[in-house]
Amino acid sequence: MTVQFTAPTLQTDRLILRAPQLSDFEAVAAFYASPRSSFVGGPISAELAWRSLAQEAGHWVLRGFGRWTVVEKATQKPVGIVGLWLPEGFPENELGWDLFDGATGKGYATEAGKAARNFAYNTLGWSTVISLIADGNDASRGVAKRLGATHDGAFTHERFGSMQIWRHPAAEACA
Amino acid sequence: MGHKIIPTLETKRLILRGPTPEDYPDFKATFASYRSRYMGGPLNPYEAWMLYAAEIGHWNIRGFGMWMIHDKDSDETYGMAGGWQPAGWPEREIAWIIWPDKAGKGYALEATHAARGYYYANGWDGAVSYIDPKNLDSIRLAERLGATKDKDAQTIDGSDAVYRHPGPAALQDSQVAHGIEMEITHYADPMFKPKGWALD
């Protein structure tokens, strides 16, 4: 048998971060069908959105870390995907966040992003992490700023195009 | 931390295990090559890695998926075979891909026969294979597996042909099943020479 590693569950005040699962598909497909996904390679078809959900799970197995489905405690509904990401071709370990429709403006990306960053620093032992933000994605840049990250160069991705590198405060500074 | 388990299957020459990070280089090389033209390739490195993550994640979120085909003795990988059903697939599929330089030895036949047998023993009541009509090697393999073209079945997007596999009852002790096992025996034992040759 082959043992597959899956995401541990984390909790914040208002959110649960848990392993991506099949029942997230509708929410993920809706996100990737909407213009909200335009900064992260979308909009894409339902079939590719399914693949993307499978990739979230597969990333945990390939890297030992990955992104969580963020569930709102009050409603038990998935509100986004947040976590640690390093597909082939990324310049370094990344902290990323995608919030679904209707979940913005509540500080959820910041709250989940902090939990994921703490996991990276305290559990995985990372010393630094960046966020890649597409040019023009002002909302996402706002989250990076609220998380204390600072602009630290540029990176061009073969699929997502030109992106800004935002570097988070180092592990010691977040302790 | 959570874990999920992928079963291991053994055949005459092969061992089928869940795909792991170590198996990635051969997958990547195949999906960078012309060999992958009927499976959405060739892909750039980012796309290949993400597709491999999806292969692995398919197991994780769906509970079944594609095994990595290893040589029983050397552990070398030959390709992937198993079950596949992302969104948009009307039915559960038996799928396969063999690395370009490992074709012609009957590995796909041996691996898909085992994978199909496992799924049939674990609740599947049938399966199809969605094949590009230009992919003659794969069509020939589907036919050796006893699958027949189902013109009335729903396709993925109209560009694929649906080959329907014999169900568990029809396959049990059938001439097709015995024929597959005999063909595999012939590949495994150099005393026997198969008639013709396998393309896949």
Interface residues (C-beta under 8 A of the other chain):
Chain A: M1 T2 V3 Q4 F5 T6 A7 P8 A19 P20 Q21 L22 F25 A29 S45 A46 E47 A49 W50 R51 S52 L53 A54 Q55 E56 A57 G58 H59 W60 V61 L62 R63 P87 E88 G89 H157 E158 R159
Chain B: M1 G2 H3 K4 I5 I6 P7 T8 R17 G18 P19 T20 P21 Y24 N44 P45 Y46 E47 A48 W49 M50 L51 Y52 A53 A54 E55 I56 G57 H58 W59 N60 I61 R62 P86 A87 G88
